């Protein structure tokens, strides 16, 4: 079954490009994040071990979001365990 590229919506293209930026980066912690858009926001979802990685994913997409006139909404969950 072939995929008709012409049927890909602009929103899907934006999401795929954002996912590609994360997945091709050197930080494996953020490679599998879910990225979607509603046309105004670039929404990040997923789980990471620390707040650092949550911020890192957002920073990696900052210029991309700005170029596409999207606001980043970072809904990622931090699984960090408090220090004892």
C-alpha positions in Angstrom: 0.0 0.0 0.0 1.5 3.4 -1.0 1.1 6.6 1.0 -0.2 9.6 -0.8 2.0 12.4 0.3 -0.4 14.9 -1.2 -3.0 13.8 1.4 -0.7 14.7 4.3 -2.0 17.8 6.1 0.2 20.8 7.1 -0.4 19.9 10.8 0.8 16.3 10.2 3.9 17.6 8.4 4.7 20.0 11.3 4.3 17.2 13.8 6.5 14.8 11.8 9.2 17.4 11.4 9.2 18.2 15.1 9.3 14.5 16.0 12.2 14.2 13.6 14.1 17.0 15.4 13.8 15.2 18.7 14.4 11.7 17.4 17.6 12.6 15.4 19.1 14.4 18.4 21.8 13.2 20.7 19.5 13.0 23.7 17.9 9.6 23.8 15.7 10.6 26.7 13.5 12.8 24.5 13.6 10.8 21.3 10.2 9.1 21.8 8.1 12.1 22.8 4.7 12.6 21.3 4.4 15.8 19.4 1.1 17.2 18.0 -0.3 20.5 17.0 -3.7 22.1 17.0 -2.6 24.9 14.6 -1.7 27.3 17.4 0.3 25.2 19.8 3.0 22.6 19.5 2.1 20.1 22.2 4.7 17.9 23.8 3.7 14.7 25.7 5.5 11.9 27.3 7.5 10.9 30.3 11.0 11.8 31.2 13.2 11.1 34.3 14.1 14.7 35.2 12.9 18.3 34.8 16.1 18.9 32.9 15.0 16.6 30.0 11.5 18.2 30.0 13.1 21.6 29.5 15.6 20.2 27.0 12.9 18.9 24.7 11.2 22.3 24.8 14.4 24.1 24.0 15.2 21.7 21.1 11.9 22.7 19.5 11.9 26.4 20.4 13.2 27.8 17.1 11.1 25.3 15.1 8.0 26.4 16.9 8.8 30.0 16.5 9.4 29.6 12.7 6.0 27.9 12.4 4.3 30.5 14.6 3.4 28.0 17.2 3.4 28.3 21.0 5.0 25.4 22.8 2.8 23.6 25.4 4.9 21.3 27.4 2.7 18.6 29.0 5.5 16.1 29.6 5.5 14.3 32.9 8.6 14.2 35.1 9.1 10.8 36.8 12.0 12.1 39.0 12.3 10.5 42.4 12.9 12.9 45.3 16.2 12.6 47.0 16.3 10.9 50.3 
